[in-house]
Amino acid sequence: MGAFETDVVVVGVGSVGSMASWQLASRGLRVIGVDRFSVPGPFSAYAGESRIFRKVYVEGAHYTPLLQRSEDLWRDLEKISGTSLLNTTGAVTIYDEHNPRLGPLIAAAQEYGLDFELLRGDEARSRYPEHAIRDMDVAVFDPGGGYLYSEKAVTAALVEAARLGAEFLGNRKACSVDAFGDRYIVRTDREEIVASRVIISQGNGAGAVCKELGVHLSVLPQVLTWFPVVDASAFRREDMPVFLRRAEEDGRPDQARFYGFPSADGWTVKVVGSIYLDEVESMEKPPAWDPDFLNSIRAWVREFIPGLLPEPVRAATCADGHLPDATGLLGVVPGMEGVVAAAGFSGHGFKMASGLGAIAADLVVDGTTATDINFMDPARFLASGSSLKSLALS
């Protein structure tokens, strides 16, 4: 078994770990990143080309400072890499007027004075002709929204981190983190790595560390789908925003929940149902799925986006890691001063990955961060006063 020594070990170099590695290396630290897949890898939560970015955030205005920091960091990474990563197309959310999420969405914008527009009826139909908008619908436009090229962004962060001296060890199993004098030792199935600090950012592979922190991580696979367009020009116009739609009115047997993007290739549009396959233990063997699983998204496309042919021509599988309170874990592990946990962000995830990675770097370098993350305290599921001396990672 090999042995290494470094300043920081990053366990899991996907969405958050890649960004933390870039941030740490840019601050002059020696970094070794380890991952169960290749680096970059095909089965991480960032798979599937793109992810939505939103500023007006229904999940709560307390995320706004994190979103603002993330946006700044995405722009920094664009300059460094010389490539476009965040397309600010705007984002339109379409709800039926009685949807309980409509009020919190507007409140989130108002709390921080964010720009937004509220549109109905013919005005909304004129602005968004690609969508079937009913008289009962309300469209909320967030001009700061858009989409990220997720796979390209992770690769850009990894390339920059490597240029600055970071090393990455893929296709190995991280087993544990233990105190080693005043430092820590990370054991994998191939080596031992001694470091002053450790970041655990295993994405949908963080089930073991979440269990150590007193909570279950639900790993839920999702099928991403791309539908062909009838008229390509209708979906490539410059002012077409990303979109989110929920039709949850009373009496509707099949509640529509989906999101999508402007066409990236000129002939298909990515439209994804917010529905999941059964929970799995791991994505190391991606699950098979029945084509009938896509019946709901086919029906929603047929009803609400008539300019698309309602049969997907491409599909990809990824998996999200969800916690029961729909809020991630980010902070120092109780009892392990030099170890930071960053896990369970699905449902928020990639749009904030750059900020989450930078905050993890803040915590291991400075012991604190200027961005408010108290609501993500990794100790919140543990008994009061509990502390840990080691962590199982698999």
C-alpha positions as CSV (number, residue, x, y, z in Angstrom):
1,M,0.0,0.0,0.0
2,G,1.4,3.4,-1.0
3,A,1.7,6.4,1.4
4,F,1.5,10.1,0.7
5,E,1.6,13.3,2.6
6,T,-0.1,16.6,1.7
7,D,-1.9,19.7,3.1
8,V,-5.5,18.8,2.2
9,V,-7.2,15.6,1.0
10,V,-10.4,16.1,-0.9
11,V,-12.4,12.9,-0.8
12,G,-14.8,13.0,-3.8
13,V,-13.8,15.4,-6.6
14,G,-17.2,15.8,-8.3
15,S,-19.4,18.9,-8.2
16,V,-18.2,20.3,-4.9
17,G,-14.8,18.6,-4.6
18,S,-13.6,19.8,-7.9
19,M,-14.4,23.4,-6.9
20,A,-12.8,23.0,-3.5
21,S,-9.7,21.5,-5.1
22,W,-9.4,24.5,-7.4
23,Q,-9.9,27.0,-4.6
24,L,-7.4,25.3,-2.3
25,A,-4.7,25.0,-5.0
26,S,-5.3,28.7,-5.9
27,R,-4.5,29.5,-2.2
28,G,-1.1,27.7,-2.5
29,L,-2.0,24.5,-0.6
30,R,-0.9,21.0,-1.7
31,V,-4.0,19.1,-2.6
32,I,-4.7,15.4,-3.3
33,G,-8.1,14.5,-4.5
34,V,-9.4,10.9,-4.4
35,D,-12.5,9.6,-6.1
36,R,-14.3,6.2,-6.6
37,F,-14.7,6.9,-10.3
38,S,-12.3,8.3,-12.9
39,V,-11.5,12.0,-12.6
40,P,-13.6,13.5,-14.2
41,G,-16.1,10.7,-14.0
42,P,-19.3,9.6,-15.9
43,F,-21.6,8.7,-13.0
44,S,-21.4,11.8,-10.8
45,A,-24.4,14.0,-10.0
46,Y,-23.2,16.6,-12.5
47,A,-23.6,14.2,-15.5
48,G,-25.9,15.1,-18.4
49,E,-24.5,18.3,-19.9
50,S,-26.3,21.1,-18.0
51,R,-27.9,22.3,-14.8
52,I,-30.2,25.2,-14.0
53,F,-29.0,28.4,-12.2
54,R,-31.5,30.5,-10.4
55,K,-31.2,33.7,-8.4
56,V,-34.9,34.0,-7.4
57,Y,-35.0,30.9,-5.3
58,V,-38.2,29.3,-4.0
59,E,-36.2,27.2,-1.5
60,G,-35.6,30.4,0.5
61,A,-33.9,33.8,0.5
62,H,-31.3,32.5,3.0
63,Y,-29.6,30.9,0.0
64,T,-29.2,34.2,-1.8
65,P,-25.7,35.1,-0.5
66,L,-24.5,31.7,-1.5
67,L,-26.0,32.0,-4.9
68,Q,-24.4,35.4,-5.4
69,R,-21.0,34.1,-4.4
70,S,-21.4,31.1,-6.6
71,E,-22.2,33.3,-9.6
72,D,-19.1,35.4,-9.1
73,L,-16.9,32.2,-8.9
74,W,-18.5,30.8,-12.1
75,R,-17.4,34.0,-13.8
76,D,-13.9,33.7,-12.4
77,L,-13.6,30.2,-13.6
78,E,-14.8,31.3,-17.1
79,K,-12.0,33.8,-17.2
80,I,-9.4,31.3,-16.1
81,S,-10.6,28.6,-18.4
82,G,-11.4,30.8,-21.4
83,T,-14.7,29.1,-21.9
84,S,-18.4,29.8,-21.4
85,L,-19.8,28.0,-18.4
86,L,-22.8,30.1,-17.2
87,N,-25.4,31.3,-19.7
88,T,-27.6,33.9,-18.2
89,T,-30.7,33.4,-20.3
90,G,-33.1,34.2,-17.5
91,A,-35.4,31.6,-15.9
92,V,-39.2,31.4,-16.0
93,T,-41.1,29.5,-13.5
94,I,-44.7,28.6,-14.4
95,Y,-47.2,27.7,-11.6
96,D,-50.9,27.4,-11.5
97,E,-52.1,30.4,-9.5
98,H,-53.0,28.5,-6.4
99,N,-49.7,26.7,-6.1
100,P,-48.4,27.0,-2.5
101,R,-44.8,27.6,-3.8
102,L,-45.8,30.8,-5.7
103,G,-45.9,33.0,-2.5
104,P,-42.5,31.8,-1.2
105,L,-40.9,32.3,-4.7
106,I,-42.0,36.0,-4.8
107,A,-41.0,36.5,-1.1
108,A,-37.5,35.2,-1.8
109,A,-37.0,37.8,-4.5
110,Q,-38.4,40.6,-2.4
111,E,-36.3,39.9,0.7
112,Y,-33.1,40.7,-1.1
113,G,-34.5,43.2,-3.7
114,L,-33.9,40.9,-6.6
115,D,-35.4,41.7,-10.0
116,F,-38.3,39.7,-11.2
117,E,-41.4,40.0,-13.4
118,L,-44.9,38.5,-12.9
119,L,-46.8,37.7,-16.1
120,R,-50.2,36.2,-16.9
121,G,-52.5,35.4,-19.8
122,D,-51.8,36.8,-23.2
123,E,-48.7,38.7,-21.9
124,A,-47.1,35.5,-20.7
125,R,-48.1,33.6,-23.9
126,S,-46.6,36.3,-26.1
127,R,-43.3,36.3,-24.1
128,Y,-43.1,32.5,-24.0
129,P,-44.7,31.1,-27.1
130,E,-43.0,27.7,-26.8
131,H,-45.1,27.0,-23.7
132,A,-48.8,26.2,-23.4
133,I,-49.8,28.8,-20.8
134,R,-53.4,28.5,-19.4
135,D,-55.5,31.3,-18.0
136,M,-54.9,30.0,-14.5
137,D,-51.1,30.1,-14.9
138,V,-48.7,32.6,-13.5
139,A,-45.2,33.0,-14.9
140,V,-42.4,34.4,-12.8
141,F,-39.3,35.6,-14.7
142,D,-36.0,35.7,-13.0
143,P,-33.6,37.7,-15.2
144,G,-30.5,36.4,-13.2
145,G,-31.3,32.8,-14.0
146,G,-29.8,30.6,-16.7
147,Y,-27.9,27.4,-17.0
148,L,-24.5,25.9,-16.4
149,Y,-22.5,23.5,-18.5
150,S,-21.9,21.2,-15.6
151,E,-19.5,18.7,-17.0
152,K,-17.5,21.4,-18.7
153,A,-17.3,23.4,-15.4
154,V,-16.1,20.5,-13.4
155,T,-13.4,19.7,-16.0
156,A,-12.4,23.4,-16.0
157,A,-11.9,23.4,-12.2
158,L,-10.0,20.1,-12.3
159,V,-7.7,21.4,-15.1
160,E,-6.9,24.6,-13.2
161,A,-6.4,22.8,-9.9
162,A,-4.0,20.4,-11.6
163,R,-2.1,23.3,-13.3
164,L,-1.6,24.7,-9.8
165,G,-0.2,21.4,-8.5
166,A,-3.2,19.4,-7.3
167,E,-3.0,15.6,-7.8
168,F,-6.0,13.4,-8.4
169,L,-6.2,9.7,-7.7
170,G,-9.3,8.0,-9.4
171,N,-10.9,4.6,-9.3
172,R,-10.2,3.9,-5.7
173,K,-12.4,3.4,-2.6
174,A,-12.0,5.8,0.3
175,C,-12.4,3.8,3.5
176,S,-11.9,6.0,6.5
177,V,-10.6,9.2,8.1
178,D,-8.8,8.9,11.5
179,A,-6.9,11.2,13.8
180,F,-3.1,10.8,13.4
181,G,-1.5,12.9,16.0
182,D,-2.4,16.5,15.2
183,R,-3.2,15.5,11.6
184,Y,-5.5,13.0,9.9
185,I,-4.9,9.9,7.9
186,V,-7.2,9.0,4.9
187,R,-7.2,5.3,4.1
188,T,-8.2,4.1,0.6
189,D,-8.1,0.6,-0.8
190,R,-4.8,1.5,-2.4
191,E,-2.9,4.0,-0.2
192,E,-2.8,6.0,3.0
193,I,-2.6,9.8,2.8
194,V,-1.6,12.0,5.8
195,A,-2.8,15.6,5.8
196,S,-3.5,18.5,8.1
197,R,-7.0,18.9,6.7
198,V,-9.7,16.8,5.0
199,I,-12.8,17.7,2.9
200,I,-15.4,15.0,2.4
201,S,-17.4,15.8,-0.7
202,Q,-18.5,12.4,-2.0
203,G,-21.8,13.5,-3.6
204,N,-24.2,10.7,-4.1
205,G,-21.5,8.4,-2.5
206,A,-21.7,10.1,0.9
207,G,-24.1,7.6,2.5
208,A,-21.5,6.3,5.0
209,V,-20.4,9.7,6.2
210,C,-24.0,10.9,6.5
211,K,-24.8,7.8,8.6
212,E,-21.9,8.8,10.9
213,L,-23.5,12.2,11.2
214,G,-26.8,10.7,12.2
215,V,-28.8,11.0,9.0
216,H,-29.7,8.8,6.0
217,L,-28.7,10.0,2.5
218,S,-31.3,8.8,-0.1
219,V,-29.6,8.1,-3.4
220,L,-32.2,8.6,-6.1
221,P,-31.4,8.0,-9.8
222,Q,-33.0,10.3,-12.3
223,V,-33.4,9.9,-16.1
224,L,-32.5,13.0,-18.1
225,T,-34.2,13.3,-21.5
226,W,-33.8,15.3,-24.7
227,F,-36.7,15.8,-27.1
228,P,-36.5,16.8,-30.8
229,V,-38.0,20.1,-31.9
230,V,-40.5,20.6,-34.7
231,D,-39.2,24.1,-35.5
232,A,-35.6,24.7,-34.4
233,S,-35.9,28.5,-34.5
234,A,-38.5,28.5,-31.8
235,F,-36.1,27.0,-29.3
236,R,-32.9,28.8,-30.2
237,R,-34.0,32.4,-29.9
238,E,-31.7,34.5,-27.8
239,D,-34.3,35.5,-25.2
240,M,-35.6,31.9,-24.5
241,P,-35.0,31.3,-20.8
242,V,-34.6,28.0,-18.9
243,F,-37.9,26.9,-17.5
244,L,-39.5,25.2,-14.5
245,R,-43.1,24.1,-14.5
246,R,-45.4,22.7,-11.9
247,A,-49.1,22.1,-12.6
248,E,-50.4,20.8,-9.3
249,E,-54.0,22.1,-9.3
250,D,-56.8,20.2,-7.5
251,G,-58.2,17.4,-9.5
252,R,-55.2,16.8,-11.7
253,P,-54.3,13.1,-11.3
254,D,-50.8,13.4,-12.7
255,Q,-49.1,16.5,-11.2
256,A,-46.7,17.9,-13.8
257,R,-43.3,18.7,-12.4
258,F,-40.5,19.3,-15.0
259,Y,-37.8,21.7,-16.0
260,G,-35.8,22.4,-19.2
261,F,-33.3,24.4,-21.2
262,P,-33.0,26.2,-24.5
263,S,-31.7,24.0,-27.3
264,A,-27.9,23.6,-27.1
265,D,-27.5,21.5,-30.3
266,G,-30.1,23.2,-32.5
267,W,-32.5,20.2,-32.8
268,T,-33.3,18.9,-29.3
269,V,-34.4,20.4,-26.0
270,K,-33.4,18.9,-22.7
271,V,-36.6,18.4,-20.6
272,V,-36.4,16.5,-17.4
273,G,-39.2,15.3,-15.1
274,S,-38.7,15.9,-11.4
275,I,-39.4,12.2,-10.7
276,Y,-36.9,9.6,-9.6
277,L,-36.3,5.9,-9.9
278,D,-36.3,3.8,-6.7
279,E,-33.6,4.5,-4.2
280,V,-30.2,2.7,-4.7
281,E,-27.3,2.1,-2.5
282,S,-24.7,3.2,-5.0
283,M,-24.3,4.4,-8.6
284,E,-21.3,2.2,-9.1
285,K,-23.6,0.0,-11.1
286,P,-26.2,2.4,-12.7
287,P,-29.7,1.0,-12.5
288,A,-31.7,-0.3,-15.5
289,W,-35.0,1.4,-16.1
290,D,-38.2,0.5,-18.0
291,P,-39.1,2.8,-20.9
292,D,-42.5,3.2,-19.4
293,F,-40.9,5.2,-16.6
294,L,-40.8,8.1,-19.1
295,N,-44.6,8.1,-19.8
296,S,-45.2,11.0,-17.5
297,I,-42.6,13.3,-19.1
298,R,-43.8,12.3,-22.5
299,A,-47.3,13.3,-21.5
300,W,-46.2,16.6,-20.0
301,V,-44.2,17.5,-23.1
302,R,-47.2,16.7,-25.3
303,E,-49.5,18.9,-23.2
304,F,-47.2,21.8,-22.2
305,I,-44.5,22.1,-24.9
306,P,-46.3,21.4,-28.2
307,G,-43.3,22.5,-30.3
308,L,-41.5,19.3,-29.3
309,L,-42.0,15.8,-30.5
310,P,-43.1,13.9,-27.4
311,E,-40.6,11.1,-27.7
312,P,-37.1,11.5,-26.4
313,V,-34.2,10.7,-28.7
314,R,-31.5,10.8,-26.0
315,A,-31.5,9.8,-22.3
316,A,-28.8,9.8,-19.6
317,T,-28.9,8.7,-16.0
318,C,-27.5,10.5,-13.0
319,A,-28.3,10.3,-9.3
320,D,-29.0,12.9,-6.6
321,G,-28.3,12.5,-2.8
322,H,-31.2,13.8,-0.7
323,L,-31.4,14.5,3.0
324,P,-34.8,14.4,4.8
325,D,-34.9,18.2,5.5
326,A,-33.8,19.0,1.9
327,T,-30.8,20.9,3.2
328,G,-27.2,19.9,2.7
329,L,-24.5,19.3,5.3
330,L,-21.6,21.8,5.2
331,G,-19.3,22.5,8.1
332,V,-16.6,21.1,10.4
333,V,-17.3,17.6,11.8
334,P,-17.9,17.8,15.5
335,G,-14.8,16.5,17.3
336,M,-12.7,16.6,14.2
337,E,-11.5,20.2,13.9
338,G,-9.7,19.7,10.6
339,V,-12.4,17.7,8.8
340,V,-15.1,19.4,6.8
341,A,-18.2,17.6,5.5
342,A,-19.9,18.7,2.4
343,A,-22.8,16.4,1.4
344,G,-26.5,16.1,0.6
345,F,-27.0,19.1,-1.7
346,S,-29.3,17.6,-4.2
347,G,-32.2,19.7,-5.0
348,H,-29.9,22.7,-4.8
349,G,-26.6,21.2,-5.8
350,F,-24.7,22.2,-8.9
351,K,-25.8,25.8,-9.2
352,M,-24.1,26.4,-5.9
353,A,-21.2,24.1,-6.3
354,S,-18.6,26.8,-6.9
355,G,-19.7,28.6,-3.7
356,L,-19.9,25.4,-1.7
357,G,-16.4,24.4,-2.7
358,A,-15.0,27.8,-1.8
359,I,-16.7,27.7,1.6
360,A,-15.3,24.3,2.3
361,A,-11.9,25.7,1.4
362,D,-12.5,28.7,3.7
363,L,-13.3,26.4,6.6
364,V,-10.1,24.2,6.2
365,V,-7.8,27.2,5.6
366,D,-9.3,29.8,8.0
367,G,-11.6,27.8,10.3
368,T,-14.5,30.2,9.3
369,T,-16.3,31.7,6.3
370,A,-17.9,35.0,5.6
371,T,-20.9,33.3,3.9
372,D,-23.7,32.3,6.2
373,I,-24.0,28.5,6.3
374,N,-25.4,28.0,9.8
375,F,-28.5,26.4,8.4
376,M,-26.3,23.6,7.0
377,D,-24.7,22.7,10.3
378,P,-23.5,19.0,9.9
379,A,-24.1,18.5,13.6
380,R,-27.8,19.1,13.5
381,F,-28.8,15.4,13.3
382,L,-26.4,14.3,16.1
383,A,-27.4,14.2,19.8
384,S,-26.4,17.5,21.5
385,G,-22.8,17.5,22.5
386,S,-21.8,14.5,20.4
387,S,-18.4,14.4,18.8
388,L,-16.5,12.0,16.5
389,K,-12.9,10.8,16.4
390,S,-13.0,9.0,13.1
391,L,-15.3,8.6,10.1
392,A,-16.1,5.6,7.9
393,L,-16.3,6.6,4.3
394,S,-17.7,3.5,2.8
